[in-house]
Amino acid sequence: MSGPAGSGAGEGATEWLSPDDPRLSWDGVAQAEWSQGAWLPRRIPGDRLATTLSPNFARLAAMPAGIRCGVRTDAEELVLRLIVEAGSAPVDIRVDGVLERRVEISGEREIAVPLAPAAAPSADGGLRDVEVWLPNLGRALVGEIGFRGRSTVLPAERTGPRWVTYGSSLTHSMFASGPSETWTALVAAEQGWRLHNLGFAGEAHLDGVVARTIRALPADLISLELGINVYTRDTFSVRSWAPAVCGFIETIRDGHPDVPIAVITPLASPERERAANNVGLTLEQVRAYTEEAVRVLEGLGDKNLRTVDGLAVVPVSEAAEVFADGLHPTAAGEHVLAARIGSALRETLSTVSP
């Protein structure tokens, strides 16, 4: 997947940049590799994925949920060369914070997006903030990125707090309208936070590789949405769940001793609240034991740990309105989660103890 690299700027000319060019500012990437002549960004280091012993987890880790590229440019047109597997979520292109284009892609494609001049003259010469959000669902590889008729391409100016968030399909976001309208993307955009999304649909089982990845990532805020996959997949028992939560958080604390951590307990799921799974846990119990694990760590001196009650985010009485299927938010529900969880996370970040 290649083109006329280095073809220079100017009227009608296109300059092609490799996806790892330093002028392209990427968020949400832990590691990247070259495959099929293109760049495959990963949210988890690929060399450690085998430790989960889960091919499905490895598949999900190659889905670029929350991964975005940002530049400031005066180009007349943006050109993307992508390889996207069939059935993936769309690609979103946002210009100056507004959705410019949403594109459904399957296979190898080249997308050209006209960039109108800035509405008013400015001190920076009319540079526009352009973001490309890769699909949150599906595997995507990035070839060259072109800028036609440009004189300037600069990395996006991102100076906000770095936010790492982990969780299930609720964090991965299954039914969002597009990758820039998942609840995590909405919160990141509103707050100016630098997002690293570690949501893995059906695979949030406190894997050690995830805890070690979070431990190593730069972070100013960490959120952990825990419990629903444990309930649905019978992963832990009454005896093992709370200690596993403690161990997962303590591993993260090895790298982030003072960073605020918000633990989001399971959101409402009416049919599961009091129904015991195959290891005898109800969702109410999973929620209660998660809260107890946080209290234990707080009692041991963790001053920057707090619980976000999932029933306050989506009460049982609102589940039918927010969820598409009793578990996953609708496209509109993503905006509800963004408003409610975003508020709790803002409060978490603002109350850091020394």
C-alpha positions as YAML, in Angstrom:
chain: A
units: angstrom
residues:
- id: 1
  name: MET
  ca: [0.00, 0.00, 0.00]
- id: 2
  name: SER
  ca: [2.20, 2.80, -1.22]
- id: 3
  name: GLY
  ca: [2.06, 6.02, -3.18]
- id: 4
  name: PRO
  ca: [4.28, 8.85, -4.43]
- id: 5
  name: ALA
  ca: [5.95, 9.51, -1.07]
- id: 6
  name: GLY
  ca: [7.65, 12.86, -0.70]
- id: 7
  name: SER
  ca: [5.86, 14.39, -3.67]
- id: 8
  name: GLY
  ca: [6.06, 17.90, -2.19]
- id: 9
  name: ALA
  ca: [3.47, 20.53, -1.39]
- id: 10
  name: GLY
  ca: [2.01, 23.23, -3.55]
- id: 11
  name: GLU
  ca: [-0.96, 23.88, -5.78]
- id: 12
  name: GLY
  ca: [-2.57, 20.54, -6.55]
- id: 13
  name: ALA
  ca: [0.37, 18.54, -5.16]
- id: 14
  name: THR
  ca: [-0.02, 15.95, -2.42]
- id: 15
  name: GLU
  ca: [2.59, 15.21, 0.22]
- id: 16
  name: TRP
  ca: [2.33, 11.68, 1.54]
- id: 17
  name: LEU
  ca: [3.33, 10.96, 5.14]
- id: 18
  name: SER
  ca: [4.04, 7.58, 6.64]
- id: 19
  name: PRO
  ca: [1.64, 6.93, 9.55]
- id: 20
  name: ASP
  ca: [4.58, 6.96, 11.98]
- id: 21
  name: ASP
  ca: [5.72, 10.41, 10.83]
- id: 22
  name: PRO
  ca: [6.22, 12.65, 13.92]
- id: 23
  name: ARG
  ca: [3.98, 15.30, 12.38]
- id: 24
  name: LEU
  ca: [1.05, 12.97, 12.94]
- id: 25
  name: SER
  ca: [-0.03, 12.99, 16.59]
- id: 26
  name: TRP
  ca: [-1.54, 9.67, 17.68]
- id: 27
  name: ASP
  ca: [-3.47, 8.98, 20.88]
- id: 28
  name: GLY
  ca: [-4.43, 5.57, 22.25]
- id: 29
  name: VAL
  ca: [-1.56, 3.52, 20.77]
- id: 30
  name: ALA
  ca: [0.54, 1.26, 23.01]
- id: 31
  name: GLN
  ca: [2.51, -0.37, 20.22]
- id: 32
  name: ALA
  ca: [2.38, -0.59, 16.42]
- id: 33
  name: GLU
  ca: [3.71, -2.95, 13.79]
- id: 34
  name: TRP
  ca: [3.84, -3.17, 10.01]
- id: 35
  name: SER
  ca: [1.53, -5.63, 8.29]
- id: 36
  name: GLN
  ca: [0.34, -5.90, 4.65]
- id: 37
  name: GLY
  ca: [2.46, -2.87, 3.82]
- id: 38
  name: ALA
  ca: [0.54, -0.74, 6.33]
- id: 39
  name: TRP
  ca: [0.68, 0.29, 9.97]
- id: 40
  name: LEU
  ca: [-1.27, -1.72, 12.57]
- id: 41
  name: PRO
  ca: [-1.76, 0.22, 15.82]
- id: 42
  name: ARG
  ca: [-2.43, -1.79, 18.97]
- id: 43
  name: ARG
  ca: [-3.90, -0.75, 22.30]
- id: 44
  name: ILE
  ca: [-1.92, -3.49, 24.12]
- id: 45
  name: PRO
  ca: [1.71, -4.44, 23.40]
- id: 46
  name: GLY
  ca: [1.50, -7.26, 20.88]
- id: 47
  name: ASP
  ca: [4.41, -9.24, 22.29]
- id: 48
  name: ARG
  ca: [2.53, -9.85, 25.57]
- id: 49
  name: LEU
  ca: [-0.88, -10.77, 24.19]
- id: 50
  name: ALA
  ca: [-0.10, -14.48, 24.36]
- id: 51
  name: THR
  ca: [-0.19, -14.32, 28.17]
- id: 52
  name: THR
  ca: [-4.01, -14.14, 28.08]
- id: 53
  name: LEU
  ca: [-4.20, -17.47, 26.21]
- id: 54
  name: SER
  ca: [-7.22, -15.95, 24.47]
- id: 55
  name: PRO
  ca: [-7.24, -15.55, 20.67]
- id: 56
  name: ASN
  ca: [-10.37, -13.43, 21.03]
- id: 57
  name: PHE
  ca: [-8.63, -11.00, 23.37]
- id: 58
  name: ALA
  ca: [-5.76, -10.70, 20.88]
- id: 59
  name: ARG
  ca: [-8.28, -10.01, 18.10]
- id: 60
  name: LEU
  ca: [-9.95, -7.28, 20.13]
- id: 61
  name: ALA
  ca: [-6.61, -5.70, 21.08]
- id: 62
  name: ALA
  ca: [-5.98, -5.07, 17.37]
- id: 63
  name: MET
  ca: [-9.23, -3.09, 17.10]
- id: 64
  name: PRO
  ca: [-8.31, 0.59, 17.30]
- id: 65
  name: ALA
  ca: [-11.03, 1.72, 19.73]
- id: 66
  name: GLY
  ca: [-10.28, 5.27, 20.81]
- id: 67
  name: ILE
  ca: [-7.25, 5.57, 18.53]
- id: 68
  name: ARG
  ca: [-7.11, 8.91, 16.75]
- id: 69
  name: CYS
  ca: [-4.66, 10.87, 14.66]
- id: 70
  name: GLY
  ca: [-4.56, 14.64, 14.93]
- id: 71
  name: VAL
  ca: [-2.85, 17.38, 12.92]
- id: 72
  name: ARG
  ca: [-3.01, 21.14, 12.41]
- id: 73
  name: THR
  ca: [-2.89, 21.94, 8.73]
- id: 74
  name: ASP
  ca: [-3.85, 24.40, 6.02]
- id: 75
  name: ALA
  ca: [-4.21, 21.60, 3.44]
- id: 76
  name: GLU
  ca: [-7.05, 21.74, 0.94]
- id: 77
  name: GLU
  ca: [-7.68, 18.01, 1.12]
- id: 78
  name: LEU
  ca: [-6.91, 15.09, 3.41]
- id: 79
  name: VAL
  ca: [-6.33, 11.68, 1.80]
- id: 80
  name: LEU
  ca: [-6.37, 8.46, 3.82]
- id: 81
  name: ARG
  ca: [-5.20, 5.05, 2.64]
- id: 82
  name: LEU
  ca: [-6.72, 2.38, 4.86]
- id: 83
  name: ILE
  ca: [-7.31, -1.36, 5.00]
- id: 84
  name: VAL
  ca: [-10.39, -2.18, 7.10]
- id: 85
  name: GLU
  ca: [-11.96, -5.57, 7.66]
- id: 86
  name: ALA
  ca: [-15.56, -6.12, 6.62]
- id: 87
  name: GLY
  ca: [-18.22, -5.31, 9.18]
- id: 88
  name: SER
  ca: [-16.15, -2.69, 10.98]
- id: 89
  name: ALA
  ca: [-17.41, 0.54, 12.50]
- id: 90
  name: PRO
  ca: [-16.96, 3.64, 10.32]
- id: 91
  name: VAL
  ca: [-14.06, 6.09, 10.23]
- id: 92
  name: ASP
  ca: [-14.79, 9.59, 11.55]
- id: 93
  name: ILE
  ca: [-13.04, 12.75, 10.36]
- id: 94
  name: ARG
  ca: [-13.53, 15.79, 12.58]
- id: 95
  name: VAL
  ca: [-12.44, 19.30, 11.66]
- id: 96
  name: ASP
  ca: [-12.20, 21.95, 14.37]
- id: 97
  name: GLY
  ca: [-14.19, 19.70, 16.68]
- id: 98
  name: VAL
  ca: [-17.07, 19.12, 14.23]
- id: 99
  name: LEU
  ca: [-17.80, 15.85, 12.45]
- id: 100
  name: GLU
  ca: [-16.88, 16.53, 8.82]
- id: 101
  name: ARG
  ca: [-17.35, 13.06, 7.39]
- id: 102
  name: ARG
  ca: [-18.24, 9.55, 8.52]
- id: 103
  name: VAL
  ca: [-17.19, 6.80, 6.12]
- id: 104
  name: GLU
  ca: [-18.14, 3.11, 6.05]
- id: 105
  name: ILE
  ca: [-15.14, 1.17, 4.76]
- id: 106
  name: SER
  ca: [-14.54, -2.42, 3.78]
- id: 107
  name: GLY
  ca: [-11.26, -3.64, 2.33]
- id: 108
  name: GLU
  ca: [-8.50, -1.43, 0.94]
- id: 109
  name: ARG
  ca: [-9.70, 2.10, 0.27]
- id: 110
  name: GLU
  ca: [-8.47, 5.61, -0.41]
- id: 111
  name: ILE
  ca: [-10.62, 8.38, 1.06]
- id: 112
  name: ALA
  ca: [-10.34, 12.03, 0.05]
- id: 113
  name: VAL
  ca: [-11.84, 14.63, 2.38]
- id: 114
  name: PRO
  ca: [-11.94, 18.29, 1.23]
- id: 115
  name: LEU
  ca: [-10.89, 20.73, 3.94]
- id: 116
  name: ALA
  ca: [-12.48, 24.14, 3.50]
- id: 117
  name: PRO
  ca: [-10.38, 27.16, 4.47]
- id: 118
  name: ALA
  ca: [-10.80, 28.45, 8.01]
- id: 119
  name: ALA
  ca: [-13.88, 30.64, 8.39]
- id: 120
  name: ALA
  ca: [-11.90, 33.68, 9.54]
- id: 121
  name: PRO
  ca: [-8.29, 34.85, 9.29]
- id: 122
  name: SER
  ca: [-6.18, 33.91, 12.30]
- id: 123
  name: ALA
  ca: [-2.70, 34.42, 13.69]
- id: 124
  name: ASP
  ca: [-1.73, 30.83, 12.84]
- id: 125
  name: GLY
  ca: [-2.36, 31.32, 9.12]
- id: 126
  name: GLY
  ca: [-5.70, 29.56, 9.01]
- id: 127
  name: LEU
  ca: [-4.58, 26.17, 10.31]
- id: 128
  name: ARG
  ca: [-7.40, 23.76, 11.06]
- id: 129
  name: ASP
  ca: [-7.50, 20.99, 13.65]
- id: 130
  name: VAL
  ca: [-8.13, 17.72, 11.83]
- id: 131
  name: GLU
  ca: [-8.74, 14.42, 13.62]
- id: 132
  name: VAL
  ca: [-9.13, 10.94, 12.18]
- id: 133
  name: TRP
  ca: [-10.86, 8.47, 14.51]
- id: 134
  name: LEU
  ca: [-10.23, 4.87, 13.45]
- id: 135
  name: PRO
  ca: [-13.04, 2.27, 13.80]
- id: 136
  name: ASN
  ca: [-13.79, 1.27, 17.38]
- id: 137
  name: LEU
  ca: [-14.97, -2.12, 16.11]
- id: 138
  name: GLY
  ca: [-13.02, -4.09, 13.50]
- id: 139
  name: ARG
  ca: [-9.39, -4.33, 12.52]
- id: 140
  name: ALA
  ca: [-7.90, -1.37, 10.68]
- id: 141
  name: LEU
  ca: [-4.49, -0.74, 9.14]
- id: 142
  name: VAL
  ca: [-3.22, 2.68, 8.13]
- id: 143
  name: GLY
  ca: [-1.28, 3.30, 4.95]
- id: 144
  name: GLU
  ca: [0.02, 6.69, 3.88]
- id: 145
  name: ILE
  ca: [-1.79, 9.88, 4.82]
- id: 146
  name: GLY
  ca: [-1.77, 12.62, 2.22]
- id: 147
  name: PHE
  ca: [-2.17, 16.41, 2.37]
- id: 148
  name: ARG
  ca: [-2.97, 18.13, -0.91]
- id: 149
  name: GLY
  ca: [-2.07, 21.75, -1.54]
- id: 150
  name: ARG
  ca: [-0.64, 22.30, 1.89]
- id: 151
  name: SER
  ca: [2.18, 24.43, 3.23]
- id: 152
  name: THR
  ca: [1.97, 23.33, 6.88]
- id: 153
  name: VAL
  ca: [1.34, 20.07, 8.73]
- id: 154
  name: LEU
  ca: [1.92, 20.15, 12.49]
- id: 155
  name: PRO
  ca: [1.12, 17.65, 15.25]
- id: 156
  name: ALA
  ca: [-2.13, 18.30, 17.10]
- id: 157
  name: GLU
  ca: [-1.66, 20.46, 20.18]
- id: 158
  name: ARG
  ca: [-2.82, 18.13, 22.94]
- id: 159
  name: THR
  ca: [-1.78, 19.16, 26.44]
- id: 160
  name: GLY
  ca: [-4.69, 17.84, 28.49]
- id: 161
  name: PRO
  ca: [-4.58, 15.09, 31.13]
- id: 162
  name: ARG
  ca: [-3.93, 11.55, 29.93]
- id: 163
  name: TRP
  ca: [-6.88, 9.28, 30.66]
- id: 164
  name: VAL
  ca: [-6.61, 5.48, 30.57]
- id: 165
  name: THR
  ca: [-9.91, 3.62, 30.78]
- id: 166
  name: TYR
  ca: [-10.47, -0.14, 31.00]
- id: 167
  name: GLY
  ca: [-13.61, -2.22, 30.76]
- id: 168
  name: SER
  ca: [-16.00, -4.47, 28.89]
- id: 169
  name: SER
  ca: [-18.12, -3.91, 25.79]
- id: 170
  name: LEU
  ca: [-19.64, -0.97, 27.68]
- id: 171
  name: THR
  ca: [-16.26, 0.76, 27.41]
- id: 172
  name: HIS
  ca: [-15.47, -0.70, 23.98]
- id: 173
  name: SER
  ca: [-18.91, 0.62, 22.84]
- id: 174
  name: MET
  ca: [-20.85, -1.64, 20.51]
- id: 175
  name: PHE
  ca: [-23.71, 0.49, 19.16]
- id: 176
  name: ALA
  ca: [-22.22, 4.00, 18.97]
- id: 177
  name: SER
  ca: [-22.99, 5.97, 15.81]
- id: 178
  name: GLY
  ca: [-19.27, 6.25, 15.10]
- id: 179
  name: PRO
  ca: [-15.89, 6.07, 16.85]
- id: 180
  name: SER
  ca: [-15.93, 9.73, 17.86]
- id: 181
  name: GLU
  ca: [-19.36, 9.27, 19.51]
- id: 182
  name: THR
  ca: [-18.56, 6.51, 21.97]
- id: 183
  name: TRP
  ca: [-19.02, 7.73, 25.53]
- id: 184
  name: THR
  ca: [-15.26, 7.65, 26.12]
- id: 185
  name: ALA
  ca: [-14.56, 9.70, 22.97]
- id: 186
  name: LEU
  ca: [-17.27, 12.19, 23.90]
- id: 187
  name: VAL
  ca: [-15.82, 12.68, 27.38]
- id: 188
  name: ALA
  ca: [-12.28, 13.02, 26.02]
- id: 189
  name: ALA
  ca: [-13.38, 15.62, 23.46]
- id: 190
  name: GLU
  ca: [-15.41, 17.65, 25.94]
- id: 191
  name: GLN
  ca: [-12.69, 17.67, 28.60]
- id: 192
  name: GLY
  ca: [-9.66, 17.90, 26.33]
- id: 193
  name: TRP
  ca: [-8.30, 14.64, 27.74]
- id: 194
  name: ARG
  ca: [-5.91, 12.32, 25.92]
- id: 195
  name: LEU
  ca: [-7.75, 9.01, 25.74]
- id: 196
  name: HIS
  ca: [-6.31, 5.50, 25.81]
- id: 197
  name: ASN
  ca: [-9.25, 3.09, 25.58]
- id: 198
  name: LEU
  ca: [-8.74, -0.44, 26.89]
- id: 199
  name: GLY
  ca: [-12.32, -1.63, 26.49]
- id: 200
  name: PHE
  ca: [-12.50, -5.27, 25.34]
- id: 201
  name: ALA
  ca: [-15.96, -6.59, 24.49]
- id: 202
  name: GLY
  ca: [-16.60, -9.72, 26.54]
- id: 203
  name: GLU
  ca: [-12.95, -9.88, 27.64]
- id: 204
  name: ALA
  ca: [-12.67, -7.68, 30.77]
- id: 205
  name: HIS
  ca: [-11.41, -10.40, 33.12]
- id: 206
  name: LEU
  ca: [-8.62, -8.55, 34.97]
- id: 207
  name: ASP
  ca: [-5.88, -10.02, 32.78]
- id: 208
  name: GLY
  ca: [-2.40, -9.35, 34.09]
- id: 209
  name: VAL
  ca: [-1.24, -7.97, 30.74]
- id: 210
  name: VAL
  ca: [-3.86, -5.22, 31.04]
- id: 211
  name: ALA
  ca: [-2.83, -4.25, 34.56]
- id: 212
  name: ARG
  ca: [0.83, -4.16, 33.49]
- id: 213
  name: THR
  ca: [-0.03, -2.13, 30.39]
- id: 214
  name: ILE
  ca: [-1.89, 0.46, 32.48]
- id: 215
  name: ARG
  ca: [0.98, 0.46, 34.97]
- id: 216
  name: ALA
  ca: [3.39, 1.38, 32.16]
- id: 217
  name: LEU
  ca: [1.24, 3.91, 30.30]
- id: 218
  name: PRO
  ca: [1.47, 7.62, 31.12]
- id: 219
  name: ALA
  ca: [-1.69, 8.53, 33.02]
- id: 220
  name: ASP
  ca: [-3.21, 11.40, 34.97]
- id: 221
  name: LEU
  ca: [-6.56, 9.63, 35.44]
- id: 222
  name: ILE
  ca: [-7.52, 5.95, 35.33]
- id: 223
  name: SER
  ca: [-11.01, 4.48, 35.21]
- id: 224
  name: LEU
  ca: [-11.86, 0.80, 35.55]
- id: 225
  name: GLU
  ca: [-15.33, -0.42, 34.52]
- id: 226
  name: LEU
  ca: [-15.50, -3.81, 36.22]
- id: 227
  name: GLY
  ca: [-17.79, -6.75, 36.77]
- id: 228
  name: ILE
  ca: [-20.26, -7.38, 33.97]
- id: 229
  name: ASN
  ca: [-18.05, -9.81, 31.99]
- id: 230
  name: VAL
  ca: [-17.15, -11.58, 35.22]
- id: 231
  name: TYR
  ca: [-20.85, -12.16, 35.82]
- id: 232
  name: THR
  ca: [-21.77, -13.20, 32.27]
- id: 233
  name: ARG
  ca: [-18.74, -15.47, 31.76]
- id: 234
  name: ASP
  ca: [-18.59, -16.95, 35.31]
- id: 235
  name: THR
  ca: [-14.96, -15.90, 35.59]
- id: 236
  name: PHE
  ca: [-14.66, -15.45, 39.36]
- id: 237
  name: SER
  ca: [-16.45, -16.78, 42.42]
- id: 238
  name: VAL
  ca: [-17.59, -15.23, 45.69]
- id: 239
  name: ARG
  ca: [-14.18, -16.13, 47.12]
- id: 240
  name: SER
  ca: [-11.98, -14.90, 44.28]
- id: 241
  name: TRP
  ca: [-13.57, -11.75, 42.80]
- id: 242
  name: ALA
  ca: [-12.79, -9.07, 45.39]
- id: 243
  name: PRO
  ca: [-9.18, -10.23, 45.93]
- id: 244
  name: ALA
  ca: [-8.68, -10.19, 42.14]
- id: 245
  name: VAL
  ca: [-9.93, -6.59, 42.02]
- id: 246
  name: CYS
  ca: [-7.50, -5.65, 44.80]
- id: 247
  name: GLY
  ca: [-4.58, -7.34, 43.03]
- id: 248
  name: PHE
  ca: [-5.40, -5.70, 39.70]
- id: 249
  name: ILE
  ca: [-5.50, -2.23, 41.25]
- id: 250
  name: GLU
  ca: [-2.37, -2.83, 43.31]
- id: 251
  name: THR
  ca: [-0.45, -3.79, 40.16]
- id: 252
  name: ILE
  ca: [-1.52, -0.52, 38.56]
- id: 253
  name: ARG
  ca: [-0.50, 1.34, 41.71]
- id: 254
  name: ASP
  ca: [3.08, 0.05, 41.30]
- id: 255
  name: GLY
  ca: [3.40, 2.48, 38.39]
- id: 256
  name: HIS
  ca: [0.90, 5.14, 39.45]
- id: 257
  name: PRO
  ca: [1.02, 5.48, 43.24]
- id: 258
  name: ASP
  ca: [-0.90, 8.77, 43.37]
- id: 259
  name: VAL
  ca: [-2.93, 8.90, 40.13]
- id: 260
  name: PRO
  ca: [-6.70, 9.06, 40.79]
- id: 261
  name: ILE
  ca: [-8.47, 5.79, 39.96]
- id: 262
  name: ALA
  ca: [-12.24, 5.55, 39.54]
- id: 263
  name: VAL
  ca: [-13.75, 2.07, 39.78]
- id: 264
  name: ILE
  ca: [-17.08, 1.92, 37.94]
- id: 265
  name: THR
  ca: [-19.26, -0.89, 39.25]
- id: 266
  name: PRO
  ca: [-21.70, -2.74, 36.95]
- id: 267
  name: LEU
  ca: [-24.43, -0.64, 35.39]
- id: 268
  name: ALA
  ca: [-27.99, -1.86, 35.82]
- id: 269
  name: SER
  ca: [-29.04, -4.99, 33.96]
- id: 270
  name: PRO
  ca: [-32.54, -5.83, 35.23]
- id: 271
  name: GLU
  ca: [-32.63, -9.51, 34.27]
- id: 272
  name: ARG
  ca: [-29.26, -10.15, 35.90]
- id: 273
  name: GLU
  ca: [-29.51, -8.15, 39.11]
- id: 274
  name: ARG
  ca: [-30.69, -11.01, 41.36]
- id: 275
  name: ALA
  ca: [-30.18, -14.00, 39.06]
- id: 276
  name: ALA
  ca: [-27.30, -16.23, 40.16]
- id: 277
  name: ASN
  ca: [-24.82, -17.22, 37.46]
- id: 278
  name: ASN
  ca: [-23.12, -20.62, 37.21]
- id: 279
  name: VAL
  ca: [-20.76, -19.85, 40.11]
- id: 280
  name: GLY
  ca: [-23.51, -18.50, 42.34]
- id: 281
  name: LEU
  ca: [-22.97, -14.75, 41.90]
- id: 282
  name: THR
  ca: [-25.72, -12.26, 41.21]
- id: 283
  name: LEU
  ca: [-24.92, -8.93, 39.58]
- id: 284
  name: GLU
  ca: [-25.90, -7.23, 42.84]
- id: 285
  name: GLN
  ca: [-23.21, -9.29, 44.60]
- id: 286
  name: VAL
  ca: [-20.59, -8.52, 41.97]
- id: 287
  name: ARG
  ca: [-21.33, -4.82, 42.52]
- id: 288
  name: ALA
  ca: [-21.18, -5.17, 46.32]
- id: 289
  name: TYR
  ca: [-17.92, -7.15, 46.33]
- id: 290
  name: THR
  ca: [-16.34, -4.63, 43.94]
- id: 291
  name: GLU
  ca: [-17.28, -1.83, 46.32]
- id: 292
  name: GLU
  ca: [-15.87, -3.81, 49.24]
- id: 293
  name: ALA
  ca: [-12.55, -4.31, 47.44]
- id: 294
  name: VAL
  ca: [-12.27, -0.54, 47.01]
- id: 295
  name: ARG
  ca: [-13.07, 0.01, 50.70]
- id: 296
  name: VAL
  ca: [-10.34, -2.44, 51.71]
- id: 297
  name: LEU
  ca: [-7.73, -0.62, 49.62]
- id: 298
  name: GLU
  ca: [-8.91, 2.74, 50.94]
- id: 299
  name: GLY
  ca: [-8.51, 1.35, 54.46]
- id: 300
  name: LEU
  ca: [-4.95, 0.38, 53.61]
- id: 301
  name: GLY
  ca: [-4.15, 3.98, 52.73]
- id: 302
  name: ASP
  ca: [-5.11, 4.48, 49.08]
- id: 303
  name: LYS
  ca: [-6.24, 8.13, 49.14]
- id: 304
  name: ASN
  ca: [-6.94, 8.52, 45.43]
- id: 305
  name: LEU
  ca: [-9.31, 5.63, 44.83]
- id: 306
  name: ARG
  ca: [-13.06, 6.07, 44.51]
- id: 307
  name: THR
  ca: [-16.12, 4.12, 43.45]
- id: 308
  name: VAL
  ca: [-18.56, 5.25, 40.76]
- id: 309
  name: ASP
  ca: [-21.83, 3.45, 41.45]
- id: 310
  name: GLY
  ca: [-23.07, 1.86, 38.25]
- id: 311
  name: LEU
  ca: [-26.66, 2.12, 39.48]
- id: 312
  name: ALA
  ca: [-26.22, 5.90, 39.71]
- id: 313
  name: VAL
  ca: [-24.99, 5.96, 36.10]
- id: 314
  name: VAL
  ca: [-27.88, 3.84, 34.79]
- id: 315
  name: PRO
  ca: [-30.53, 2.94, 37.39]
- id: 316
  name: VAL
  ca: [-32.69, -0.13, 36.86]
- id: 317
  name: SER
  ca: [-35.65, 2.14, 36.13]
- id: 318
  name: GLU
  ca: [-33.81, 3.72, 33.15]
- id: 319
  name: ALA
  ca: [-32.21, 0.61, 31.67]
- id: 320
  name: ALA
  ca: [-34.86, 0.14, 28.99]
- id: 321
  name: GLU
  ca: [-34.33, 3.71, 27.77]
- id: 322
  name: VAL
  ca: [-30.52, 3.67, 27.75]
- id: 323
  name: PHE
  ca: [-29.75, 0.14, 26.57]
- id: 324
  name: ALA
  ca: [-30.42, -1.46, 23.19]
- id: 325
  name: ASP
  ca: [-30.61, -5.00, 24.54]
- id: 326
  name: GLY
  ca: [-30.68, -4.77, 28.31]
- id: 327
  name: LEU
  ca: [-26.90, -4.46, 28.45]
- id: 328
  name: HIS
  ca: [-25.33, -2.31, 25.70]
- id: 329
  name: PRO
  ca: [-26.11, 1.41, 25.34]
- id: 330
  name: THR
  ca: [-27.85, 2.67, 22.22]
- id: 331
  name: ALA
  ca: [-26.21, 5.42, 20.18]
- id: 332
  name: ALA
  ca: [-28.18, 7.94, 22.26]
- id: 333
  name: GLY
  ca: [-27.29, 6.01, 25.42]
- id: 334
  name: GLU
  ca: [-23.59, 6.64, 24.74]
- id: 335
  name: HIS
  ca: [-24.30, 10.34, 25.24]
- id: 336
  name: VAL
  ca: [-26.08, 9.58, 28.53]
- id: 337
  name: LEU
  ca: [-23.07, 7.63, 29.78]
- id: 338
  name: ALA
  ca: [-20.74, 10.40, 28.64]
- id: 339
  name: ALA
  ca: [-22.62, 13.01, 30.65]
- id: 340
  name: ARG
  ca: [-22.95, 10.94, 33.83]
- id: 341
  name: ILE
  ca: [-19.62, 9.12, 33.91]
- id: 342
  name: GLY
  ca: [-17.84, 12.21, 32.63]
- id: 343
  name: SER
  ca: [-19.15, 14.21, 35.58]
- id: 344
  name: ALA
  ca: [-17.93, 11.58, 38.05]
- id: 345
  name: LEU
  ca: [-14.51, 11.42, 36.40]
- id: 346
  name: ARG
  ca: [-14.13, 15.20, 36.45]
- id: 347
  name: GLU
  ca: [-14.81, 15.12, 40.17]
- id: 348
  name: THR
  ca: [-12.31, 12.28, 40.63]
- id: 349
  name: LEU
  ca: [-9.60, 14.23, 38.82]
- id: 350
  name: SER
  ca: [-10.28, 17.38, 40.82]
- id: 351
  name: THR
  ca: [-9.95, 15.75, 44.24]
- id: 352
  name: VAL
  ca: [-6.44, 14.32, 44.15]
- id: 353
  name: SER
  ca: [-4.86, 13.91, 47.60]
- id: 354
  name: PRO
  ca: [-1.13, 14.46, 48.14]
...
